[in-house]
Amino acid sequence: MPKFHDLSEYAATIAPIIDAAHVNLHAAALRSVTDLAESSGVTPGLLVDLRFTLPLRPLTRPQLATLYRYGDAALRELDDHLGEGTMTEDPGGLLRPTREGLAFIHRLYDLHAAAAERAWAGHDLPALAGLAGRVLDSAERVPGGALEVAVPPYEPEGTSPGVLLFNRIAALRHHRADAHATAWQAQGLTAAGIVALADGPLRARIEADTDQRAAAAYRTLSADERDTLHGGLLKLV
C-alpha cells in the first residue's frame, strides 16, 4: 500500500518537513553567520534570505514585496543594506548586491557548507539535492509570483551538495507560497485577510486547494523517489 493516497496528500505532508529541514540548517549555521556579520559590519538580512537569487539577477521593490507578501520587514532591511553599501539601487529601481555584498554571500555559502557537513553528516545529500532539483525544475512559475523571482538558484561550480539541497528546498518554499497565494486570492482574500482568517471551512478549502496546486511539481518523481525525498528530508530534521 502506498504511503500517500495521492500527490495532494504528499504535498501537504512534505511541506512542513521542507520547512523544518530548512530551519534546521539555518540554526546549525546561526552562530558562525552571526560572527561573520558582526566581524564584517554587515546586516545579514536579505543577503541571507536571497543568497541564491541576488548573485544572478537584480530585483525590484515590487518583486521584494512579492517574496515577502505578509509584511514589510524586507523593505526595512533593504534600507540597512543600501546604507551599509552591501546593496545598491540604480535609477531604474534595480537592486543588486555590491562587491561587498557578493563577498558576504560567498562566505555565507562556505559557512552553510560547513554547517551541512556537521548537521547532516551521514546522509545522501547529493541524491536528495538531485531529487529536490528535479521537483524545482518542474514547479510552476506563476507569472508575477515569488518562485519566478527566486529561481534558478545560484549554484556556482563547486557548490557543496548540502548547500545545493539547502537552497533548493528554500526555493521550493516559494513554490508552496505561490500555490497558497493563488488559493486565497481565488477566494477573494488579501494577504492581510488570510493572515487574519480563523480555522474553519474556508481556510480548510484554501489549504486543500494549496495542496492540489503544489502537488503537480512532485509528479516528475516516481513513487519510490517521492518516498526517498520524504524520508531523506525527514531524517535531516
Short mmCIF file of the C-alpha atoms (twelve columns), coordinates in Angstrom:
data_MODEL
# 
_entry.id   MODEL 
# 
loop_
_atom_site.group_PDB 
_atom_site.id 
_atom_site.type_symbol 
_atom_site.label_atom_id 
_atom_site.label_alt_id 
_atom_site.label_comp_id 
_atom_site.label_asym_id 
_atom_site.label_seq_id 
_atom_site.Cartn_x 
_atom_site.Cartn_y 
_atom_site.Cartn_z 
_atom_site.pdbx_PDB_model_num 
ATOM 1   C CA . MET A 1   0.000   0.000  0.000   1 
ATOM 2   C CA . PRO A 2   1.426   3.421  -0.912  1 
ATOM 3   C CA . LYS A 3   2.298   5.769  1.919   1 
ATOM 4   C CA . PHE A 4   0.217   8.549  0.381   1 
ATOM 5   C CA . HIS A 5   -3.210  8.324  -1.195  1 
ATOM 6   C CA . ASP A 6   -2.411  10.950 -3.802  1 
ATOM 7   C CA . LEU A 7   0.018   13.713 -4.703  1 
ATOM 8   C CA . SER A 8   -2.051  16.302 -2.867  1 
ATOM 9   C CA . GLU A 9   -1.583  14.408 0.390   1 
ATOM 10  C CA . TYR A 10  2.111   14.069 -0.367  1 
ATOM 11  C CA . ALA A 11  2.461   17.815 -0.969  1 
ATOM 12  C CA . ALA A 12  0.662   18.545 2.297   1 
ATOM 13  C CA . THR A 13  2.887   16.151 4.221   1 
ATOM 14  C CA . ILE A 14  6.258   17.123 2.819   1 
ATOM 15  C CA . ALA A 15  5.730   20.900 3.113   1 
ATOM 16  C CA . PRO A 16  6.359   21.122 6.885   1 
ATOM 17  C CA . ILE A 17  9.301   18.725 6.547   1 
ATOM 18  C CA . ILE A 18  10.875  21.023 3.948   1 
ATOM 19  C CA . ASP A 19  10.302  23.962 6.289   1 
ATOM 20  C CA . ALA A 20  11.828  22.118 9.239   1 
ATOM 21  C CA . ALA A 21  14.911  20.945 7.310   1 
ATOM 22  C CA . HIS A 22  15.458  24.492 6.073   1 
ATOM 23  C CA . VAL A 23  15.170  25.931 9.578   1 
ATOM 24  C CA . ASN A 24  17.421  23.175 10.926  1 
ATOM 25  C CA . LEU A 25  20.363  24.198 8.774   1 
ATOM 26  C CA . HIS A 26  19.806  27.896 9.433   1 
ATOM 27  C CA . ALA A 27  20.017  27.058 13.145  1 
ATOM 28  C CA . ALA A 28  23.140  24.971 12.659  1 
ATOM 29  C CA . ALA A 29  24.865  27.865 10.891  1 
ATOM 30  C CA . LEU A 30  23.480  30.670 13.056  1 
ATOM 31  C CA . ARG A 31  26.482  31.237 15.308  1 
ATOM 32  C CA . SER A 32  29.032  31.284 12.500  1 
ATOM 33  C CA . VAL A 33  26.817  33.502 10.330  1 
ATOM 34  C CA . THR A 34  26.280  35.901 13.237  1 
ATOM 35  C CA . ASP A 35  30.038  36.037 13.857  1 
ATOM 36  C CA . LEU A 36  30.653  36.756 10.163  1 
ATOM 37  C CA . ALA A 37  28.057  39.522 10.107  1 
ATOM 38  C CA . GLU A 38  29.477  41.150 13.234  1 
ATOM 39  C CA . SER A 39  33.089  40.956 12.087  1 
ATOM 40  C CA . SER A 40  32.126  42.315 8.665   1 
ATOM 41  C CA . GLY A 41  29.851  45.041 9.989   1 
ATOM 42  C CA . VAL A 42  27.077  43.739 7.757   1 
ATOM 43  C CA . THR A 43  23.366  43.232 8.336   1 
ATOM 44  C CA . PRO A 44  22.744  39.643 7.193   1 
ATOM 45  C CA . GLY A 45  19.054  40.208 6.341   1 
ATOM 46  C CA . LEU A 46  18.340  39.893 2.641   1 
ATOM 47  C CA . LEU A 47  21.864  38.710 1.908   1 
ATOM 48  C CA . VAL A 48  20.981  35.512 3.763   1 
ATOM 49  C CA . ASP A 49  17.368  35.177 2.640   1 
ATOM 50  C CA . LEU A 50  18.127  35.893 -1.012  1 
ATOM 51  C CA . ARG A 51  21.614  34.368 -1.106  1 
ATOM 52  C CA . PHE A 52  20.667  32.115 -4.018  1 
ATOM 53  C CA . THR A 53  18.960  34.859 -6.039  1 
ATOM 54  C CA . LEU A 54  20.886  38.127 -5.702  1 
ATOM 55  C CA . PRO A 55  24.154  36.954 -7.327  1 
ATOM 56  C CA . LEU A 56  22.308  36.048 -10.545 1 
ATOM 57  C CA . ARG A 57  19.825  38.829 -11.240 1 
ATOM 58  C CA . PRO A 58  18.668  42.209 -9.972  1 
ATOM 59  C CA . LEU A 59  15.399  42.598 -8.144  1 
ATOM 60  C CA . THR A 60  12.893  45.420 -7.837  1 
ATOM 61  C CA . ARG A 61  10.994  46.650 -4.806  1 
ATOM 62  C CA . PRO A 62  7.709   45.167 -6.146  1 
ATOM 63  C CA . GLN A 63  9.452   41.810 -6.518  1 
ATOM 64  C CA . LEU A 64  10.667  42.050 -2.937  1 
ATOM 65  C CA . ALA A 65  7.091   42.736 -1.880  1 
ATOM 66  C CA . THR A 66  6.025   39.542 -3.664  1 
ATOM 67  C CA . LEU A 67  8.723   37.484 -1.966  1 
ATOM 68  C CA . TYR A 68  7.624   38.882 1.412   1 
ATOM 69  C CA . ARG A 69  3.850   39.049 0.973   1 
ATOM 70  C CA . TYR A 70  2.931   39.163 4.617   1 
ATOM 71  C CA . GLY A 71  4.926   42.118 5.900   1 
ATOM 72  C CA . ASP A 72  7.303   44.947 5.099   1 
ATOM 73  C CA . ALA A 73  10.354  43.861 7.092   1 
ATOM 74  C CA . ALA A 74  12.259  43.185 3.879   1 
ATOM 75  C CA . LEU A 75  11.963  46.797 2.784   1 
ATOM 76  C CA . ARG A 76  13.309  47.949 6.144   1 
ATOM 77  C CA . GLU A 77  16.223  45.537 5.800   1 
ATOM 78  C CA . LEU A 78  16.817  46.860 2.301   1 
ATOM 79  C CA . ASP A 79  17.388  50.315 3.736   1 
ATOM 80  C CA . ASP A 80  20.060  48.830 6.030   1 
ATOM 81  C CA . HIS A 81  21.793  47.171 3.081   1 
ATOM 82  C CA . LEU A 82  21.709  50.332 0.997   1 
ATOM 83  C CA . GLY A 83  23.097  52.334 3.907   1 
ATOM 84  C CA . GLU A 84  25.889  49.829 4.577   1 
ATOM 85  C CA . GLY A 85  26.854  49.586 0.926   1 
ATOM 86  C CA . THR A 86  26.128  45.871 0.511   1 
ATOM 87  C CA . MET A 87  23.343  46.571 -1.988  1 
ATOM 88  C CA . THR A 88  22.732  49.323 -4.492  1 
ATOM 89  C CA . GLU A 89  19.663  50.666 -6.283  1 
ATOM 90  C CA . ASP A 90  20.124  52.157 -9.743  1 
ATOM 91  C CA . PRO A 91  17.979  54.983 -11.201 1 
ATOM 92  C CA . GLY A 92  15.738  52.393 -12.853 1 
ATOM 93  C CA . GLY A 93  14.923  50.806 -9.493  1 
ATOM 94  C CA . LEU A 94  17.016  47.662 -9.914  1 
ATOM 95  C CA . LEU A 95  18.511  46.296 -6.728  1 
ATOM 96  C CA . ARG A 96  21.855  44.494 -6.840  1 
ATOM 97  C CA . PRO A 97  24.452  43.336 -4.337  1 
ATOM 98  C CA . THR A 98  27.678  45.306 -4.352  1 
ATOM 99  C CA . ARG A 99  31.105  43.697 -4.356  1 
ATOM 100 C CA . GLU A 100 30.967  43.689 -0.552  1 
ATOM 101 C CA . GLY A 101 27.516  42.085 -0.613  1 
ATOM 102 C CA . LEU A 102 28.647  39.373 -3.002  1 
ATOM 103 C CA . ALA A 103 31.720  38.677 -0.888  1 
ATOM 104 C CA . PHE A 104 29.464  38.167 2.131   1 
ATOM 105 C CA . ILE A 105 27.233  35.766 0.175   1 
ATOM 106 C CA . HIS A 106 30.208  33.721 -0.998  1 
ATOM 107 C CA . ARG A 107 31.496  33.413 2.552   1 
ATOM 108 C CA . LEU A 108 27.955  32.524 3.619   1 
ATOM 109 C CA . TYR A 109 27.960  29.610 1.167   1 
ATOM 110 C CA . ASP A 110 31.133  28.330 2.839   1 
ATOM 111 C CA . LEU A 111 29.558  28.573 6.284   1 
ATOM 112 C CA . HIS A 112 26.393  26.804 5.141   1 
ATOM 113 C CA . ALA A 113 28.505  24.055 3.555   1 
ATOM 114 C CA . ALA A 114 30.341  23.534 6.852   1 
ATOM 115 C CA . ALA A 115 27.056  23.542 8.793   1 
ATOM 116 C CA . ALA A 116 25.577  20.936 6.440   1 
ATOM 117 C CA . GLU A 117 28.630  18.730 6.870   1 
ATOM 118 C CA . ARG A 118 28.102  18.849 10.633  1 
ATOM 119 C CA . ALA A 119 24.317  18.748 10.935  1 
ATOM 120 C CA . TRP A 120 23.547  16.450 8.010   1 
ATOM 121 C CA . ALA A 121 26.559  14.140 8.158   1 
ATOM 122 C CA . GLY A 122 25.956  10.577 7.049   1 
ATOM 123 C CA . HIS A 123 23.031  11.366 4.755   1 
ATOM 124 C CA . ASP A 124 22.929  11.059 0.979   1 
ATOM 125 C CA . LEU A 125 22.856  14.772 0.277   1 
ATOM 126 C CA . PRO A 126 23.745  14.512 -3.436  1 
ATOM 127 C CA . ALA A 127 20.763  12.228 -4.056  1 
ATOM 128 C CA . LEU A 128 18.379  14.446 -2.079  1 
ATOM 129 C CA . ALA A 129 19.678  17.565 -3.813  1 
ATOM 130 C CA . GLY A 130 19.114  15.898 -7.164  1 
ATOM 131 C CA . LEU A 131 15.524  14.977 -6.336  1 
ATOM 132 C CA . ALA A 132 14.787  18.445 -4.959  1 
ATOM 133 C CA . GLY A 133 16.288  19.964 -8.104  1 
ATOM 134 C CA . ARG A 134 14.029  17.912 -10.345 1 
ATOM 135 C CA . VAL A 135 10.954  18.965 -8.387  1 
ATOM 136 C CA . LEU A 136 12.076  22.576 -8.555  1 
ATOM 137 C CA . ASP A 137 12.563  22.339 -12.318 1 
ATOM 138 C CA . SER A 138 9.001   21.006 -12.647 1 
ATOM 139 C CA . ALA A 139 7.405   23.575 -10.340 1 
ATOM 140 C CA . GLU A 140 5.039   26.058 -11.948 1 
ATOM 141 C CA . ARG A 141 6.351   29.586 -12.280 1 
ATOM 142 C CA . VAL A 142 3.230   31.613 -11.545 1 
ATOM 143 C CA . PRO A 143 3.509   34.864 -13.532 1 
ATOM 144 C CA . GLY A 144 4.333   37.614 -11.071 1 
ATOM 145 C CA . GLY A 145 4.885   35.076 -8.303  1 
ATOM 146 C CA . ALA A 146 7.724   34.549 -5.862  1 
ATOM 147 C CA . LEU A 147 9.216   31.449 -7.466  1 
ATOM 148 C CA . GLU A 148 9.578   33.262 -10.780 1 
ATOM 149 C CA . VAL A 149 11.758  35.791 -8.946  1 
ATOM 150 C CA . ALA A 150 13.718  33.293 -6.862  1 
ATOM 151 C CA . VAL A 151 14.868  30.734 -9.447  1 
ATOM 152 C CA . PRO A 152 17.045  29.405 -10.845 1 
ATOM 153 C CA . PRO A 153 19.173  29.353 -7.700  1 
ATOM 154 C CA . TYR A 154 22.768  30.491 -7.684  1 
ATOM 155 C CA . GLU A 155 24.884  27.328 -7.904  1 
ATOM 156 C CA . PRO A 156 28.479  28.192 -8.801  1 
ATOM 157 C CA . GLU A 157 30.818  25.377 -9.735  1 
ATOM 158 C CA . GLY A 158 31.942  23.505 -6.664  1 
ATOM 159 C CA . THR A 159 28.840  24.262 -4.576  1 
ATOM 160 C CA . SER A 160 28.576  21.507 -1.977  1 
ATOM 161 C CA . PRO A 161 25.657  19.026 -2.066  1 
ATOM 162 C CA . GLY A 162 24.476  20.327 1.314   1 
ATOM 163 C CA . VAL A 163 24.231  23.892 0.045   1 
ATOM 164 C CA . LEU A 164 22.559  22.737 -3.176  1 
ATOM 165 C CA . LEU A 165 19.926  20.931 -1.115  1 
ATOM 166 C CA . PHE A 166 19.541  23.796 1.355   1 
ATOM 167 C CA . ASN A 167 18.948  26.371 -1.354  1 
ATOM 168 C CA . ARG A 168 16.739  24.172 -3.495  1 
ATOM 169 C CA . ILE A 169 14.365  23.417 -0.636  1 
ATOM 170 C CA . ALA A 170 14.403  27.122 0.212   1 
ATOM 171 C CA . ALA A 171 13.230  27.821 -3.340  1 
ATOM 172 C CA . LEU A 172 10.573  25.109 -3.045  1 
ATOM 173 C CA . ARG A 173 9.114   27.041 -0.128  1 
ATOM 174 C CA . HIS A 174 8.439   29.882 -2.567  1 
ATOM 175 C CA . HIS A 175 6.651   27.387 -4.834  1 
ATOM 176 C CA . ARG A 176 4.334   26.434 -1.983  1 
ATOM 177 C CA . ALA A 177 3.874   30.097 -1.064  1 
ATOM 178 C CA . ASP A 178 2.739   30.868 -4.614  1 
ATOM 179 C CA . ALA A 179 0.290   27.966 -4.526  1 
ATOM 180 C CA . HIS A 180 -1.115  29.265 -1.250  1 
ATOM 181 C CA . ALA A 181 -1.376  32.841 -2.519  1 
ATOM 182 C CA . THR A 182 -3.190  31.690 -5.649  1 
ATOM 183 C CA . ALA A 183 -5.595  29.683 -3.490  1 
ATOM 184 C CA . TRP A 184 -6.507  32.527 -1.138  1 
ATOM 185 C CA . GLN A 185 -6.731  35.028 -3.957  1 
ATOM 186 C CA . ALA A 186 -9.222  32.705 -5.667  1 
ATOM 187 C CA . GLN A 187 -11.398 33.106 -2.568  1 
ATOM 188 C CA . GLY A 188 -11.226 36.890 -2.800  1 
ATOM 189 C CA . LEU A 189 -8.852  37.369 0.131   1 
ATOM 190 C CA . THR A 190 -5.887  39.671 0.564   1 
ATOM 191 C CA . ALA A 191 -2.621  38.878 2.355   1 
ATOM 192 C CA . ALA A 192 -3.976  40.567 5.473   1 
ATOM 193 C CA . GLY A 193 -7.207  38.641 5.089   1 
ATOM 194 C CA . ILE A 194 -5.580  35.211 5.009   1 
ATOM 195 C CA . VAL A 195 -3.388  36.070 7.992   1 
ATOM 196 C CA . ALA A 196 -6.482  37.031 9.991   1 
ATOM 197 C CA . LEU A 197 -8.629  34.133 8.772   1 
ATOM 198 C CA . ALA A 198 -9.607  31.747 11.558  1 
ATOM 199 C CA . ASP A 199 -9.716  27.986 11.211  1 
ATOM 200 C CA . GLY A 200 -12.916 26.839 9.584   1 
ATOM 201 C CA . PRO A 201 -14.382 25.630 6.309   1 
ATOM 202 C CA . LEU A 202 -12.956 28.473 4.217   1 
ATOM 203 C CA . ARG A 203 -9.412  28.006 5.473   1 
ATOM 204 C CA . ALA A 204 -9.743  24.250 5.001   1 
ATOM 205 C CA . ARG A 205 -10.765 24.788 1.375   1 
ATOM 206 C CA . ILE A 206 -7.835  27.146 0.822   1 
ATOM 207 C CA . GLU A 207 -5.355  24.683 2.317   1 
ATOM 208 C CA . ALA A 208 -6.768  21.833 0.225   1 
ATOM 209 C CA . ASP A 209 -6.521  23.985 -2.902  1 
ATOM 210 C CA . THR A 210 -2.944  24.885 -1.961  1 
ATOM 211 C CA . ASP A 211 -2.019  21.212 -1.662  1 
ATOM 212 C CA . GLN A 212 -3.598  20.457 -5.020  1 
ATOM 213 C CA . ARG A 213 -1.712  23.263 -6.740  1 
ATOM 214 C CA . ALA A 214 1.602   22.389 -5.068  1 
ATOM 215 C CA . ALA A 215 1.263   18.689 -5.854  1 
ATOM 216 C CA . ALA A 216 1.896   18.852 -9.602  1 
ATOM 217 C CA . ALA A 217 5.619   19.530 -9.204  1 
ATOM 218 C CA . TYR A 218 6.111   16.165 -7.480  1 
ATOM 219 C CA . ARG A 219 4.646   14.243 -10.406 1 
ATOM 220 C CA . THR A 220 8.084   14.320 -12.029 1 
ATOM 221 C CA . LEU A 221 9.305   11.820 -9.406  1 
ATOM 222 C CA . SER A 222 8.377   8.162  -9.243  1 
ATOM 223 C CA . ALA A 223 6.583   6.893  -6.137  1 
ATOM 224 C CA . ASP A 224 9.851   5.415  -4.858  1 
ATOM 225 C CA . GLU A 225 11.679  8.689  -5.466  1 
ATOM 226 C CA . ARG A 226 8.984   10.621 -3.627  1 
ATOM 227 C CA . ASP A 227 9.364   8.247  -0.679  1 
ATOM 228 C CA . THR A 228 13.134  8.724  -0.793  1 
ATOM 229 C CA . LEU A 229 12.809  12.512 -0.780  1 
ATOM 230 C CA . HIS A 230 10.228  12.493 2.009   1 
ATOM 231 C CA . GLY A 231 12.135  10.046 4.200   1 
ATOM 232 C CA . GLY A 232 15.500  11.597 3.480   1 
ATOM 233 C CA . LEU A 233 14.423  15.117 4.378   1 
ATOM 234 C CA . LEU A 234 12.653  13.834 7.489   1 
ATOM 235 C CA . LYS A 235 15.951  12.384 8.717   1 
ATOM 236 C CA . LEU A 236 17.554  15.829 8.415   1 
ATOM 237 C CA . VAL A 237 15.126  17.398 10.869  1 
# 
